[in-house]
């Protein structure tokens, strides 16, 4: 599903963010990408979103080669990926319902399907009773759950969560992570979580890919934060 | 494009217009001014053409005769002119006919004509109707060769004067319009730039969830087009009312200028305003968007 092969990323200012990074995450697999600040975790998320291009090596997601992907194809590629960010990135002037519905509207989903699917998605993340709330009326954990529902809206094969618990309290963090695990298990989605939260990683005992200074220094199933 | 998408785009376009209140207003004001000037110049040129045609339709040359000519001599001159190429008719206007015609024309001043009754200053003339306006210079030359004709009067000088005036109006208005259109475009580009900048976070989110450049751009293009069309509508109403006012003033006070009925100009104005407004808005938005549209 996600294949990094000898990927190198050098930013225009000369910083080498990733060097010779190779790993493969299969269908319906759950993996953590961990490491200290500056290890290259965020660069991996940016490359997967095709916000940045690899400098050398190959990056393939869902059989799509990101290296030579024309810009006009990028939006269609992103629809196959559900993205969750640390800062939620919700539309502040749209309600919970509208935020999720908008992701479907963007891809041209008929209104009938939107009306049917959005309440079901919000039910999965436990926000059925807050459809008409605006993001600033919700807690951080709730906002992240809206973001998760939105990430699932177009039924993507991959969910990428970039520090999804970075802005929420520990109890909520556990809930969000439980949801991600549930989505991986029940919906057969490939889930990649970029994080630096040792406690959560150690608790879930999933595959852990550890980065340090742009290199992979560990890749263990059922691993711990090193 | 699906039905609901179109509603979404239109609603977003209007919202953008509202959110950017001041800049939208500035854009509308500048573009409206530009269109009002365009309308004023084009209706002026249309009216000049209209009056030129009226002058052209009076295809006559007046030849004034020496006062001492006898009736036989006048008849001989008439026959001579009738035999010329490009002449369809020659009509004799006697001194008395000329006097009476002028007296009728200026009936408000009967005392003036009473004084002239015994000393008629008008000359007898032959009014020559020609066929082809292009051959008038030849005809004028031939008429000048005839003894007994002391002066010929043709409105070519008036027509040439009006044509020169028209060309000057077109020249000045063209440069003025190009300048105004550039200013309008510049203001619209800025308005849309500000609109995009104030929504850059939203645009960023839209990109992450897979919105195409098209989906992101259309509301801004609609916003630009709305600025253009609103300006066109305002400019039309202003020009229409100003024209009606001028029409009423000239229609009642200045007899020698004919004003075209507005109905003959209306569709030209509506069409050109709508097209220019639409294009200015759309092109302005597209230029601003170009910088922001990346993957």
Interface residues (C-beta under 8 A of the other chain):
Chain A: X49 X50 X71 X72 X74 X75 X76 X77 X78 X79 X83 X85 X89 X90 X91 X102 X103 X105 X106 X107 X108 X110 X111 X150 X153 X154
Chain B: X2 X4 X5 X8 X202 X204 X205 X206 X207 X208 X209 X210 X211 X212 X213 X215 X294 X295
